[in-house]
Amino acid sequence: MKILFIGNSHTFVHYVPARVSHFCQSHGTHLDTTMLTHPGMGLDWHLKQSQTYFNLLYGGYDGVVLQHNAHPFPGETSLINAGEALASLAPKGTKLYLYMTWSEKNNPQGQAPMTAAYEALAQRVGATVCPVGALWWQVAQSHPEEELYFADGEHSSVLGASLAGAIIGRTLLGMELAPETCYQDAKVLESLPLDPRMIDLTVVDGKLDLAPLG
């Protein structure tokens, strides 16, 4: 299966696509992944990039995973407008998936409108929702001893990214999405080794930065 991920730091921090690929491989499905991301940018920004059009129109992907701005979430209208425009570029037969993100650690009430917006877009374009944000809060409540957030309270920790990878992987494979099962999968993915030459989110002098894993 060939999958294109389009999003921002909530896709590339701790390399969610790599975790999705590993999860699917462990369940007998090989996944080829491509990642088009840029820090802080939403799907509306990707609509202005030539690589977006080329990959959607000529990449031959079986599925596309779309992820919009999350912190702050710009609202349902923003998501739907950009999501519909991108969905219209996908060739017939390409499956659309929506990577629902999570609200900020100090803003649990922000999850409901985000969830509703992703579900509304899914209905409009015939997409399948990967309900990461909705399950995120259920796992956080069931496992208060775990930390799903990075130091900024917005991005994911390695475990949080692993939870996203497990949920997206299970969605792609049509598997059940019980919160506890996804959590157990995330604990396995948490130890996934990545090439030390890759860059990832870190904190330098009290500020967020990107640096090689090695």
Backbone as CSV, one residue per row, in Angstrom:
resi,resn,N_x,N_y,N_z,CA_x,CA_y,CA_z,C_x,C_y,C_z
1,MET,0.849,-1.180,0.000,0.000,0.000,0.000,0.893,1.241,0.000
2,LYS,0.538,2.206,-0.840,1.326,3.431,-0.982,0.515,4.605,-0.437
3,ILE,1.056,5.267,0.593,0.303,6.295,1.315,1.070,7.619,1.342
4,LEU,0.370,8.715,1.055,0.922,10.066,1.123,0.385,10.772,2.358
5,PHE,1.282,11.322,3.181,0.905,12.116,4.344,1.125,13.583,4.032
6,ILE,0.102,14.411,4.239,0.201,15.858,4.048,-0.181,16.526,5.355
7,GLY,0.725,17.325,5.927,0.417,17.951,7.204,1.513,18.876,7.677
8,ASN,1.700,18.937,8.987,2.718,19.814,9.564,3.480,19.066,10.659
9,SER,3.901,19.777,11.687,4.745,19.155,12.709,4.049,18.021,13.456
10,HIS,2.729,18.019,13.493,2.035,16.938,14.190,2.074,15.632,13.387
11,THR,2.533,15.745,12.147,2.807,14.553,11.342,4.273,14.170,11.423
12,PHE,5.185,15.172,11.354,6.601,14.792,11.290,7.294,14.678,12.643
13,VAL,6.798,15.301,13.698,7.458,15.172,15.002,7.393,13.720,15.464
14,HIS,8.552,13.167,15.750,8.703,11.755,16.116,8.189,10.826,15.019
15,TYR,8.080,11.378,13.815,7.849,10.618,12.588,6.684,9.644,12.676
16,VAL,5.503,10.240,12.727,4.280,9.437,12.755,4.193,8.485,11.554
17,PRO,4.507,8.936,10.315,4.420,7.997,9.185,5.313,6.768,9.345
18,ALA,6.486,6.926,9.938,7.359,5.771,10.167,6.715,4.793,11.127
19,ARG,6.025,5.310,12.125,5.360,4.453,13.105,4.150,3.756,12.489
20,VAL,3.446,4.465,11.614,2.332,3.846,10.887,2.854,2.704,10.014
21,SER,3.941,2.975,9.297,4.522,1.969,8.418,4.952,0.734,9.193
22,HIS,5.609,0.943,10.337,6.060,-0.184,11.154,4.868,-0.974,11.683
23,PHE,3.829,-0.275,12.117,2.646,-0.957,12.620,2.032,-1.839,11.534
24,CYS,1.840,-1.284,10.344,1.227,-2.048,9.263,2.092,-3.242,8.872
25,GLN,3.412,-3.025,8.825,4.324,-4.113,8.495,4.200,-5.241,9.514
26,SER,4.060,-4.884,10.776,3.947,-5.897,11.825,2.641,-6.679,11.739
27,HIS,1.691,-6.149,10.967,0.413,-6.836,10.768,0.281,-7.361,9.341
28,GLY,1.416,-7.528,8.669,1.430,-8.205,7.379,1.151,-7.360,6.162
29,THR,1.141,-6.031,6.303,0.891,-5.149,5.162,2.076,-4.210,4.965
30,HIS,2.721,-4.311,3.809,3.832,-3.411,3.514,3.294,-2.035,3.147
31,LEU,3.913,-0.994,3.693,3.478,0.374,3.455,4.637,1.195,2.910
32,ASP,4.443,1.800,1.742,5.376,2.791,1.210,4.807,4.154,1.548
33,THR,5.599,5.004,2.211,5.081,6.291,2.659,5.865,7.456,2.083
34,THR,5.157,8.531,1.794,5.751,9.814,1.431,5.172,10.856,2.377
35,MET,6.002,11.824,2.789,5.579,12.817,3.776,5.831,14.218,3.229
36,LEU,4.780,15.012,3.092,4.890,16.421,2.716,4.446,17.241,3.921
37,THR,5.392,17.844,4.634,5.070,18.583,5.852,5.871,19.869,5.933
38,HIS,5.364,20.797,6.712,6.092,22.042,7.003,5.599,22.559,8.339
39,PRO,6.518,23.001,9.224,6.113,23.444,10.557,5.062,24.545,10.522
40,GLY,4.010,24.362,11.278,3.017,25.405,11.469,2.066,25.660,10.315
41,MET,2.199,24.889,9.249,1.391,25.152,8.064,0.229,24.183,7.948
42,GLY,-0.906,24.706,7.454,-2.101,23.892,7.303,-2.301,23.426,5.881
43,LEU,-3.416,22.788,5.649,-3.715,22.273,4.327,-3.876,23.390,3.296
44,ASP,-4.303,24.573,3.730,-4.414,25.702,2.812,-3.049,26.094,2.263
45,TRP,-1.999,26.008,3.084,-0.637,26.283,2.625,-0.197,25.242,1.602
46,HIS,-0.514,23.986,1.857,-0.118,22.923,0.932,-0.773,23.089,-0.433
47,LEU,-1.917,23.739,-0.464,-2.588,23.986,-1.746,-1.796,24.928,-2.647
48,LYS,-0.841,25.637,-2.079,-0.032,26.595,-2.852,1.327,26.024,-3.237
49,GLN,1.572,24.759,-2.942,2.885,24.144,-3.184,2.818,23.198,-4.382
50,SER,3.777,23.337,-5.290,3.769,22.526,-6.507,3.907,21.041,-6.207
51,GLN,4.679,20.684,-5.170,4.853,19.261,-4.873,3.553,18.601,-4.437
52,THR,2.645,19.388,-3.859,1.353,18.845,-3.464,0.580,18.376,-4.690
53,TYR,0.520,19.222,-5.692,-0.213,18.882,-6.905,0.423,17.698,-7.619
54,PHE,1.751,17.729,-7.731,2.431,16.635,-8.430,2.177,15.298,-7.748
55,ASN,2.339,15.269,-6.426,2.166,14.006,-5.708,0.737,13.497,-5.776
56,LEU,-0.231,14.385,-5.621,-1.623,13.947,-5.662,-2.030,13.468,-7.049
57,LEU,-1.595,14.189,-8.074,-2.038,13.881,-9.429,-1.241,12.763,-10.084
58,TYR,0.052,12.646,-9.751,0.915,11.711,-10.461,1.624,10.699,-9.556
59,GLY,1.374,10.755,-8.263,2.111,9.886,-7.346,1.626,8.448,-7.297
60,GLY,0.426,8.198,-7.798,-0.106,6.842,-7.790,-0.342,6.284,-6.393
61,TYR,-0.827,7.123,-5.490,-1.035,6.699,-4.100,-2.352,5.952,-3.942
62,ASP,-2.324,4.941,-3.087,-3.550,4.234,-2.739,-4.390,5.043,-1.764
63,GLY,-3.721,5.846,-0.936,-4.420,6.647,0.046,-3.647,7.910,0.391
64,VAL,-4.371,8.920,0.852,-3.786,10.198,1.271,-4.297,10.518,2.662
65,VAL,-3.384,10.856,3.569,-3.729,11.209,4.948,-3.540,12.712,5.113
66,LEU,-4.618,13.431,5.408,-4.584,14.896,5.512,-4.646,15.341,6.968
67,GLN,-3.795,16.310,7.319,-3.754,16.839,8.692,-3.617,18.358,8.646
68,HIS,-4.545,19.067,9.297,-4.616,20.527,9.246,-3.966,21.128,10.500
69,ASN,-3.949,22.478,10.548,-3.465,23.175,11.744,-4.219,22.702,12.982
70,ALA,-3.510,22.693,14.115,-4.147,22.212,15.349,-4.053,23.206,16.495
71,HIS,-2.953,23.937,16.605,-2.707,24.774,17.794,-2.250,26.164,17.382
72,PRO,-3.158,27.105,17.229,-4.599,26.952,17.477,-5.322,26.336,16.277
73,PHE,-6.429,25.673,16.545,-7.246,25.115,15.483,-8.030,26.251,14.835
74,PRO,-7.898,26.446,13.512,-8.533,27.605,12.861,-10.021,27.462,12.597
75,GLY,-10.605,26.321,12.949,-12.048,26.178,12.836,-12.497,25.299,11.680
76,GLU,-13.771,24.939,11.744,-14.347,24.000,10.785,-14.317,24.519,9.355
77,THR,-14.621,25.785,9.169,-14.659,26.344,7.815,-13.295,26.256,7.144
78,SER,-12.253,26.594,7.880,-10.890,26.521,7.349,-10.543,25.103,6.936
79,LEU,-10.845,24.137,7.801,-10.544,22.738,7.508,-11.334,22.259,6.293
80,ILE,-12.617,22.552,6.237,-13.452,22.065,5.148,-13.042,22.679,3.811
81,ASN,-12.779,23.976,3.782,-12.406,24.622,2.520,-11.127,24.025,1.942
82,ALA,-10.112,23.896,2.785,-8.835,23.357,2.307,-8.947,21.862,2.029
83,GLY,-9.661,21.152,2.895,-9.800,19.715,2.717,-10.549,19.355,1.450
84,GLU,-11.608,20.079,1.147,-12.361,19.809,-0.079,-11.515,20.090,-1.312
85,ALA,-10.728,21.153,-1.278,-9.886,21.485,-2.425,-8.834,20.408,-2.671
86,LEU,-8.217,19.918,-1.604,-7.223,18.860,-1.758,-7.878,17.556,-2.196
87,ALA,-9.019,17.241,-1.636,-9.721,16.009,-1.993,-10.079,15.997,-3.479
88,SER,-10.370,17.156,-4.040,-10.752,17.231,-5.450,-9.590,16.903,-6.380
89,LEU,-8.360,16.965,-5.851,-7.177,16.666,-6.665,-6.843,15.180,-6.680
90,ALA,-7.357,14.447,-5.733,-7.024,13.025,-5.634,-7.691,12.246,-6.761
91,PRO,-6.931,11.412,-7.471,-7.522,10.627,-8.562,-8.600,9.675,-8.051
92,LYS,-9.492,9.295,-8.933,-10.537,8.350,-8.589,-9.901,7.049,-8.098
93,GLY,-10.402,6.538,-7.005,-9.852,5.312,-6.445,-8.868,5.533,-5.326
94,THR,-8.387,6.783,-5.167,-7.490,7.101,-4.061,-8.318,7.321,-2.801
95,LYS,-8.043,6.573,-1.760,-8.798,6.696,-0.522,-8.313,7.892,0.284
96,LEU,-9.232,8.606,0.876,-8.911,9.791,1.672,-9.070,9.476,3.157
97,TYR,-8.061,9.865,3.929,-8.077,9.687,5.382,-7.797,11.033,6.031
98,LEU,-8.469,11.303,7.127,-8.286,12.560,7.845,-7.664,12.274,9.203
99,TYR,-6.483,12.815,9.421,-5.740,12.654,10.672,-6.235,13.708,11.650
100,MET,-7.211,13.326,12.463,-7.768,14.224,13.483,-6.743,14.412,14.602
101,THR,-6.320,15.639,14.818,-5.346,15.928,15.862,-6.034,16.141,17.207
102,TRP,-5.246,16.533,18.202,-5.710,16.695,19.580,-5.599,18.165,19.980
103,SER,-6.411,18.591,20.903,-6.308,19.965,21.397,-5.175,20.081,22.413
104,GLU,-4.822,21.307,22.756,-3.715,21.563,23.675,-3.965,20.930,25.043
105,LYS,-2.891,20.666,25.748,-2.982,20.017,27.057,-3.834,20.829,28.025
106,ASN,-3.752,22.160,27.948,-4.538,23.016,28.845,-5.877,23.435,28.237
107,ASN,-6.271,22.748,27.156,-7.505,23.101,26.459,-8.303,21.849,26.073
108,PRO,-8.651,21.016,27.050,-9.395,19.791,26.716,-10.741,20.075,26.064
109,GLN,-11.332,21.219,26.384,-12.627,21.557,25.804,-12.516,21.863,24.310
110,GLY,-11.295,22.070,23.840,-11.101,22.353,22.421,-11.209,21.125,21.532
111,GLN,-11.248,19.945,22.134,-11.293,18.734,21.317,-12.635,18.551,20.612
112,ALA,-13.718,18.872,21.289,-15.047,18.642,20.710,-15.244,19.348,19.370
113,PRO,-14.946,20.654,19.255,-15.123,21.300,17.949,-14.156,20.777,16.892
114,MET,-12.950,20.380,17.304,-12.007,19.814,16.350,-12.525,18.474,15.822
115,THR,-13.015,17.644,16.725,-13.574,16.358,16.336,-14.746,16.543,15.383
116,ALA,-15.639,17.458,15.721,-16.818,17.707,14.885,-16.421,18.196,13.494
117,ALA,-15.397,19.014,13.414,-14.958,19.550,12.128,-14.402,18.454,11.224
118,TYR,-13.578,17.583,11.780,-13.025,16.486,10.980,-14.122,15.533,10.521
119,GLU,-15.088,15.285,11.381,-16.194,14.400,11.003,-17.056,15.052,9.918
120,ALA,-17.227,16.363,9.983,-18.009,17.072,8.963,-17.308,17.009,7.614
121,LEU,-15.985,17.223,7.608,-15.230,17.141,6.353,-15.303,15.729,5.776
122,ALA,-15.193,14.733,6.628,-15.239,13.346,6.166,-16.548,13.058,5.431
123,GLN,-17.651,13.567,5.961,-18.949,13.369,5.319,-19.011,14.045,3.956
124,ARG,-18.393,15.197,3.860,-18.475,15.981,2.618,-17.628,15.385,1.503
125,VAL,-16.495,14.777,1.833,-15.588,14.284,0.792,-15.502,12.764,0.744
126,GLY,-16.282,12.076,1.577,-16.251,10.620,1.570,-14.961,10.044,2.122
127,ALA,-14.399,10.707,3.130,-13.137,10.269,3.722,-13.386,9.445,4.980
128,THR,-12.331,8.782,5.427,-12.357,8.030,6.680,-11.549,8.793,7.716
129,VAL,-12.109,9.001,8.888,-11.417,9.726,9.950,-10.509,8.778,10.727
130,CYS,-9.270,9.199,10.929,-8.355,8.536,11.867,-8.503,9.307,13.179
131,PRO,-9.293,8.820,14.142,-9.720,9.620,15.289,-8.672,9.747,16.401
132,VAL,-7.497,10.228,16.032,-6.413,10.316,17.006,-6.798,11.212,18.177
133,GLY,-7.287,12.416,17.882,-7.624,13.352,18.944,-8.684,12.829,19.898
134,ALA,-9.708,12.207,19.343,-10.796,11.694,20.193,-10.291,10.594,21.129
135,LEU,-9.463,9.686,20.606,-8.941,8.600,21.431,-7.819,9.069,22.353
136,TRP,-7.117,10.112,21.945,-6.026,10.687,22.738,-6.486,10.991,24.159
137,TRP,-7.625,11.684,24.260,-8.106,12.101,25.575,-8.618,10.918,26.386
138,GLN,-9.141,9.905,25.723,-9.584,8.711,26.443,-8.388,7.957,27.016
139,VAL,-7.322,7.857,26.227,-6.111,7.188,26.710,-5.480,7.995,27.844
140,ALA,-5.454,9.319,27.685,-4.878,10.168,28.735,-5.628,10.010,30.057
141,GLN,-6.935,9.879,29.981,-7.740,9.717,31.192,-7.522,8.341,31.823
142,SER,-7.379,7.320,30.976,-7.188,5.958,31.482,-5.779,5.721,32.009
143,HIS,-4.815,6.508,31.515,-3.414,6.317,31.898,-2.783,7.648,32.311
144,PRO,-3.226,8.181,33.458,-2.689,9.471,33.911,-1.196,9.412,34.232
145,GLU,-0.654,8.222,34.364,0.782,8.076,34.631,1.625,8.311,33.381
146,GLU,0.997,8.330,32.219,1.716,8.507,30.960,1.652,9.963,30.500
147,GLU,2.640,10.366,29.692,2.671,11.726,29.152,2.591,11.647,27.625
148,LEU,1.483,12.104,27.079,1.297,12.087,25.635,1.812,13.346,24.963
149,TYR,2.076,14.387,25.756,2.500,15.672,25.202,4.000,15.879,25.309
150,PHE,4.528,16.662,24.370,5.894,17.166,24.443,5.923,18.282,25.490
151,ALA,7.094,18.839,25.712,7.281,19.832,26.775,6.416,21.081,26.589
152,ASP,6.023,21.386,25.348,5.250,22.603,25.092,3.759,22.430,25.337
153,GLY,3.309,21.205,25.634,1.893,20.979,25.868,1.045,21.017,24.613
154,GLU,1.690,20.963,23.447,0.977,20.995,22.171,1.377,19.812,21.281
155,HIS,2.665,19.679,21.042,3.143,18.572,20.220,3.084,17.259,21.011
156,SER,3.323,16.176,20.319,3.272,14.866,20.964,4.623,14.477,21.548
157,SER,4.572,13.719,22.620,5.752,13.010,23.094,5.977,11.835,22.138
158,VAL,7.028,11.068,22.365,7.239,9.867,21.549,6.051,8.921,21.705
159,LEU,5.539,8.798,22.930,4.377,7.940,23.152,3.156,8.495,22.438
160,GLY,2.974,9.802,22.470,1.840,10.414,21.777,1.898,10.176,20.275
161,ALA,3.087,10.338,19.688,3.258,10.080,18.258,3.022,8.601,17.950
162,SER,3.429,7.755,18.872,3.213,6.317,18.697,1.737,5.975,18.764
163,LEU,0.999,6.662,19.626,-0.447,6.470,19.698,-1.087,6.892,18.377
164,ALA,-0.645,8.034,17.847,-1.154,8.480,16.548,-0.848,7.444,15.472
165,GLY,0.375,6.917,15.486,0.756,5.916,14.498,-0.086,4.663,14.585
166,ALA,-0.364,4.229,15.811,-1.175,3.026,16.001,-2.604,3.242,15.512
167,ILE,-3.178,4.401,15.842,-4.564,4.681,15.449,-4.683,4.817,13.932
168,ILE,-3.734,5.532,13.325,-3.775,5.674,11.862,-3.560,4.318,11.200
169,GLY,-2.597,3.554,11.704,-2.347,2.234,11.144,-3.561,1.333,11.231
170,ARG,-4.207,1.332,12.388,-5.405,0.514,12.561,-6.531,0.984,11.632
171,THR,-6.632,2.284,11.427,-7.653,2.806,10.513,-7.369,2.365,9.083
172,LEU,-6.121,2.465,8.657,-5.762,2.053,7.296,-6.065,0.577,7.063
173,LEU,-5.858,-0.240,8.079,-6.050,-1.683,7.945,-7.462,-2.135,8.293
174,GLY,-8.327,-1.203,8.683,-9.700,-1.544,9.008,-9.840,-2.334,10.295
175,MET,-8.951,-2.076,11.259,-8.960,-2.799,12.524,-9.731,-2.018,13.580
176,GLU,-10.062,-2.688,14.679,-10.814,-2.038,15.750,-9.972,-0.933,16.392
177,LEU,-10.670,0.029,16.979,-9.998,1.200,17.541,-10.311,1.372,19.023
178,ALA,-10.319,0.290,19.768,-10.527,0.385,21.208,-9.359,1.152,21.829
179,PRO,-9.628,2.149,22.698,-8.554,2.966,23.269,-7.447,2.156,23.936
180,GLU,-7.795,1.147,24.704,-6.772,0.386,25.416,-5.901,-0.418,24.448
181,THR,-6.503,-0.946,23.410,-5.736,-1.677,22.401,-4.764,-0.741,21.691
182,CYS,-5.235,0.452,21.338,-4.365,1.440,20.692,-3.227,1.851,21.622
183,TYR,-3.527,1.978,22.905,-2.487,2.323,23.882,-1.419,1.237,23.943
184,GLN,-1.835,-0.010,23.977,-0.874,-1.113,24.032,-0.007,-1.134,22.772
185,ASP,-0.613,-0.869,21.619,0.162,-0.769,20.380,1.167,0.372,20.464
186,ALA,0.735,1.494,21.032,1.610,2.659,21.151,2.819,2.363,22.029
187,LYS,2.626,1.594,23.074,3.742,1.237,23.949,4.790,0.422,23.198
188,VAL,4.348,-0.372,22.244,5.294,-1.125,21.405,6.014,-0.181,20.447
189,LEU,5.255,0.697,19.795,5.841,1.623,18.832,6.744,2.662,19.480
190,GLU,6.558,2.901,20.770,7.353,3.901,21.489,8.844,3.595,21.412
191,SER,9.206,2.335,21.294,10.607,1.944,21.272,11.165,1.806,19.854
192,LEU,10.398,2.226,18.849,10.845,2.108,17.465,12.108,2.943,17.231
193,PRO,13.221,2.334,16.788,14.433,3.107,16.522,14.321,3.862,15.196
194,LEU,14.822,5.082,15.169,14.850,5.882,13.949,16.294,6.203,13.595
195,ASP,16.552,6.427,12.330,17.902,6.757,11.872,18.380,8.034,12.571
196,PRO,19.548,8.009,13.232,20.016,9.186,13.989,20.310,10.404,13.124
197,ARG,20.364,10.248,11.817,20.599,11.394,10.923,19.335,12.215,10.701
198,MET,18.169,11.680,11.081,16.915,12.395,10.904,16.790,13.491,11.959
199,ILE,16.117,14.581,11.612,15.917,15.662,12.574,14.570,15.498,13.268
200,ASP,14.499,15.961,14.504,13.258,15.846,15.264,13.160,17.003,16.244
201,LEU,12.016,17.155,16.859,11.762,18.251,17.784,12.549,18.064,19.071
202,THR,13.143,19.143,19.528,13.884,19.116,20.778,13.743,20.477,21.464
203,VAL,14.323,20.629,22.623,14.330,21.904,23.338,15.781,22.346,23.499
204,VAL,16.088,23.540,23.022,17.435,24.106,23.121,17.337,25.460,23.807
205,ASP,18.018,25.600,24.929,17.976,26.862,25.702,16.537,27.294,26.005
206,GLY,15.706,26.317,26.329,14.329,26.600,26.716,13.385,26.878,25.561
207,LYS,13.881,26.731,24.307,13.041,26.996,23.147,12.957,25.751,22.269
208,LEU,11.821,25.615,21.565,11.666,24.503,20.645,12.613,24.664,19.472
209,ASP,13.191,23.558,19.036,14.124,23.595,17.911,14.106,22.237,17.238
210,LEU,14.717,22.150,16.067,14.871,20.894,15.357,16.350,20.553,15.305
211,ALA,16.672,19.301,15.576,18.054,18.866,15.589,18.127,17.389,15.229
212,PRO,19.295,16.921,14.747,19.443,15.497,14.424,19.226,14.624,15.662
213,LEU,18.644,13.454,15.450,18.395,12.543,16.539,19.691,12.047,17.166
214,GLY,20.759,11.977,16.357,22.035,11.493,16.869,22.801,12.551,17.646
